[in-house]
Amino acid sequence: MKPMIDIHDLHKSFGDNAVLRGIDFSVAASEVVVVIGPSGSGKSTLLRCCNGLEIAERGTIDICGSRLLDHGRMIADRELNRLRTQVGMVFQSFNLFPHLSVLENITVGPRTLLGLSRAQSESRALALLDKVGLTEKVAAMPASLSGGQKQRVAIARALAMEPSVMLFDEPTSALDPELVGEVLQVMKVLASEGMTMMVVTHEMAFAKEVADRVAVMDQGRVIEMGSPAQIFSAPSQARTREFLQAVLTKGTAEAA
């Protein structure tokens, strides 16, 4: 069975700065792969390449059975737009439409891109708001929501397109610490339901609990990949051990 995400020899630079240096990476159907590593290691760029927000100069990307990138050449815009309906993405900055209500934020995609009727899209939106615990916010405007509520609406909006794959780019990094848990709980439910997920995060406890595999990136390369037990208990790379020690020490200090 082919992977839902399959990446080979991916290279991406911004000017003289090589951000991705030959990435080989795959995510199987219903698998949760969490990507960790220091800031600037290329994690978010890798994720953005997976839905065409960034275009790599070299390599191939296959996603949901379609070739997104073929040795540096992107698929046509029409095909890219079709593919993006299968690949949901949740950003760290929410990206809700500020002039639309919660309900309108969730229904606009299915109505304009999938051709659903107002009744169909609203029925789907209400079910998803119930799933993320925000039924009472259906008529609210984004400015009235907390950060955690905004992110849960963003997740519901992505799910409204019924994607085959969900990409999460540090979805809790912009949240106050007490709001992180409500977003991670929604993601745990998605994982338990078999959603294929690729998650860039600094939440090590989430990675330990939910990931099927953890990928460690450093300086544009995947330096190690394995089960959470292997990565967190017996990493093979000194750089992984150094990174985890720094992250866990910081977390302990903040908790104190």
C-alpha positions as CSV (number, residue, x, y, z in Angstrom):
1,M,0.0,0.0,0.0
2,K,1.4,3.4,-1.1
3,P,2.1,6.0,1.6
4,M,-0.3,8.9,1.9
5,I,2.7,11.2,1.9
6,D,5.9,10.1,0.1
7,I,8.9,12.5,-0.2
8,H,12.2,11.8,-1.9
9,D,15.4,13.8,-2.1
10,L,13.7,17.1,-1.3
11,H,15.8,20.3,-1.5
12,K,14.6,23.8,-0.7
13,S,16.6,27.0,-0.4
14,F,15.8,30.6,0.3
15,G,18.5,32.5,-1.5
16,D,21.8,31.1,-0.3
17,N,20.2,29.5,2.7
18,A,19.6,25.8,2.2
19,V,16.6,25.0,4.4
20,L,15.9,21.4,3.2
21,R,18.9,19.2,2.3
22,G,17.7,16.0,0.8
23,I,14.7,14.9,2.8
24,D,13.3,11.4,2.5
25,F,10.1,11.0,4.4
26,S,6.8,9.1,4.3
27,V,3.6,8.9,6.2
28,A,1.3,5.8,5.9
29,A,-2.5,5.9,5.8
30,S,-3.9,6.5,9.4
31,E,-0.4,7.1,10.7
32,V,0.5,10.0,12.9
33,V,4.1,11.3,12.4
34,V,5.3,14.1,14.6
35,V,8.2,16.2,13.5
36,I,10.4,17.7,16.2
37,G,13.7,19.6,16.2
38,P,15.3,23.0,17.0
39,S,13.9,26.2,15.5
40,G,15.3,26.8,12.0
41,S,15.7,23.1,11.2
42,G,13.3,23.2,8.3
43,K,10.2,21.6,9.9
44,S,7.6,24.1,8.9
45,T,9.1,24.5,5.4
46,L,8.9,20.7,4.9
47,L,5.2,20.8,5.9
48,R,4.5,23.8,3.6
49,C,6.0,21.9,0.7
50,C,3.5,19.2,1.3
51,N,0.6,21.4,0.1
52,G,2.4,23.6,-2.4
53,L,2.8,26.7,-0.2
54,E,6.5,26.3,-0.8
55,I,8.1,24.9,-4.0
56,A,11.2,22.9,-3.6
57,E,13.9,23.1,-6.2
58,R,14.7,19.3,-6.3
59,G,12.9,16.1,-5.3
60,T,9.5,14.5,-5.6
61,I,6.4,14.7,-3.4
62,D,3.4,12.3,-3.8
63,I,0.4,13.0,-1.6
64,C,-3.0,11.3,-1.5
65,G,-1.9,9.2,-4.6
66,S,-1.1,12.3,-6.7
67,R,2.3,13.7,-7.8
68,L,2.5,17.2,-6.3
69,L,6.2,17.9,-7.1
70,D,8.1,16.1,-9.9
71,H,11.8,16.9,-9.7
72,G,11.2,20.6,-8.9
73,R,8.2,21.0,-11.2
74,M,4.8,21.7,-9.5
75,I,1.5,20.3,-10.9
76,A,-0.8,22.7,-12.7
77,D,-2.8,25.2,-10.6
78,R,-6.1,23.4,-11.3
79,E,-4.7,20.1,-10.1
80,L,-3.0,21.8,-7.1
81,N,-6.4,23.3,-6.0
82,R,-8.0,19.9,-6.3
83,L,-5.3,18.2,-4.3
84,R,-5.5,20.9,-1.6
85,T,-9.1,19.9,-0.9
86,Q,-7.7,16.5,0.2
87,V,-5.0,18.0,2.4
88,G,-6.1,20.0,5.4
89,M,-3.7,22.4,7.0
90,V,-3.8,24.1,10.4
91,F,-1.4,27.0,11.0
92,Q,0.0,28.4,14.2
93,S,-1.6,31.8,13.5
94,F,-5.2,30.4,13.0
95,N,-5.8,32.4,9.7
96,L,-9.6,32.7,10.3
97,F,-11.5,35.2,8.2
98,P,-12.1,38.1,10.7
99,H,-15.2,39.4,8.9
100,L,-17.0,36.0,8.9
101,S,-18.7,34.3,11.8
102,V,-17.5,30.9,13.1
103,L,-20.2,29.2,11.1
104,E,-19.3,31.1,7.9
105,N,-15.6,30.4,8.4
106,I,-16.3,26.7,8.3
107,T,-18.9,26.6,5.5
108,V,-17.2,28.9,3.0
109,G,-14.8,26.2,1.7
110,P,-17.3,23.4,1.2
111,R,-19.7,25.7,-0.5
112,T,-17.2,27.4,-2.9
113,L,-14.8,24.6,-3.5
114,L,-16.9,21.4,-3.1
115,G,-20.2,22.8,-4.3
116,L,-22.2,21.9,-1.2
117,S,-25.5,23.6,-0.5
118,R,-25.9,26.0,2.4
119,A,-27.9,23.3,4.3
120,Q,-25.3,20.6,3.6
121,S,-22.4,22.8,4.6
122,E,-24.1,24.1,7.7
123,S,-25.0,20.6,8.8
124,R,-21.4,19.5,8.4
125,A,-20.2,22.6,10.3
126,L,-22.5,22.1,13.2
127,A,-21.3,18.5,13.6
128,L,-17.7,19.6,13.5
129,L,-18.3,22.3,16.1
130,D,-19.8,19.7,18.4
131,K,-16.7,17.6,17.8
132,V,-14.3,20.4,18.8
133,G,-16.6,21.5,21.7
134,L,-17.7,24.9,20.3
135,T,-21.3,24.5,19.4
136,E,-22.2,27.5,21.5
137,K,-19.9,29.7,19.4
138,V,-21.6,29.1,16.1
139,A,-22.6,32.8,15.6
140,A,-19.5,34.3,17.3
141,M,-17.0,36.4,15.4
142,P,-13.3,35.4,15.6
143,A,-12.3,38.5,17.6
144,S,-14.5,37.4,20.5
145,L,-12.7,34.0,20.8
146,S,-9.8,32.9,22.8
147,G,-6.7,31.6,21.1
148,G,-7.6,28.0,21.9
149,Q,-11.1,28.5,20.5
150,K,-9.8,30.1,17.3
151,Q,-7.5,27.1,16.8
152,R,-10.3,24.6,17.3
153,V,-12.4,26.5,14.8
154,A,-9.4,26.4,12.4
155,I,-9.3,22.6,12.8
156,A,-13.0,22.3,12.2
157,R,-12.7,24.5,9.1
158,A,-10.0,22.2,7.7
159,L,-12.0,19.1,8.6
160,A,-15.1,20.5,6.8
161,M,-13.4,19.7,3.5
162,E,-13.2,16.0,4.6
163,P,-9.5,15.8,3.8
164,S,-7.5,12.5,3.6
165,V,-4.5,14.1,5.3
166,M,-4.1,16.7,8.0
167,L,-1.0,18.9,8.4
168,F,-0.4,20.8,11.6
169,D,2.2,23.5,11.7
170,E,3.0,24.1,15.4
171,P,-0.8,24.5,16.2
172,T,-0.2,25.4,19.9
173,S,2.8,27.7,19.7
174,A,0.7,30.9,19.7
175,L,-1.4,29.8,22.6
176,D,-1.2,30.6,26.3
177,P,-0.1,27.5,28.2
178,E,-3.5,26.9,29.8
179,L,-5.2,26.8,26.3
180,V,-2.8,24.2,24.8
181,G,-4.6,21.2,26.2
182,E,-8.0,21.9,24.6
183,V,-6.4,21.9,21.1
184,L,-4.2,18.9,21.7
185,Q,-7.3,17.0,22.9
186,V,-9.1,17.6,19.6
187,M,-6.0,16.3,17.8
188,K,-5.9,13.2,20.0
189,V,-9.4,12.4,19.0
190,L,-8.6,12.8,15.3
191,A,-5.6,10.4,15.7
192,S,-7.8,7.9,17.5
193,E,-10.3,8.0,14.6
194,G,-7.5,7.1,12.1
195,M,-6.8,10.5,10.5
196,T,-3.5,10.5,8.7
197,M,-1.6,13.3,10.4
198,M,1.8,15.1,10.0
199,V,2.4,17.3,13.0
200,V,5.2,19.8,13.6
201,T,5.2,20.6,17.3
202,H,7.2,21.4,20.4
203,E,4.8,19.5,22.6
204,M,6.9,16.5,23.6
205,A,4.2,14.9,25.7
206,F,1.8,14.9,22.7
207,A,4.5,13.3,20.6
208,K,5.1,10.6,23.2
209,E,1.4,9.8,23.6
210,V,0.0,10.1,20.1
211,A,2.7,9.6,17.5
212,D,3.2,6.4,15.7
213,R,6.6,7.7,14.6
214,V,8.7,10.7,15.6
215,A,11.1,12.4,13.1
216,V,13.9,14.6,14.3
217,M,15.1,17.3,12.1
218,D,18.3,19.4,12.3
219,Q,19.9,21.7,9.8
220,G,17.5,20.7,7.0
221,R,17.9,17.0,7.4
222,V,15.9,14.2,9.1
223,I,18.7,12.9,11.4
224,E,16.6,10.3,13.1
225,M,13.2,8.6,12.9
226,G,11.6,6.0,15.1
227,S,8.9,5.1,17.6
228,P,8.3,7.6,20.5
229,A,9.8,5.0,22.9
230,Q,13.0,4.8,20.8
231,I,13.4,8.5,20.2
232,F,12.6,9.7,23.8
233,S,14.3,6.8,25.7
234,A,17.1,5.7,23.5
235,P,17.9,8.1,20.7
236,S,20.8,7.0,18.4
237,Q,22.0,10.5,17.6
238,A,23.9,12.8,20.0
239,R,22.2,15.8,18.4
240,T,18.8,14.3,19.3
241,R,19.9,13.7,22.9
242,E,21.2,17.3,23.1
243,F,17.9,18.7,21.7
244,L,15.7,16.7,24.0
245,Q,17.7,17.5,27.0
246,A,17.4,21.2,26.3
247,V,13.6,21.0,25.6
248,L,12.9,18.9,28.6
249,T,15.0,21.0,30.9
250,K,13.3,24.2,29.7
251,G,9.9,22.5,30.3
252,T,10.8,21.5,33.8
253,A,12.0,25.1,34.6
254,E,8.8,26.6,33.2
255,A,6.7,24.2,35.2
256,A,8.5,25.2,38.4
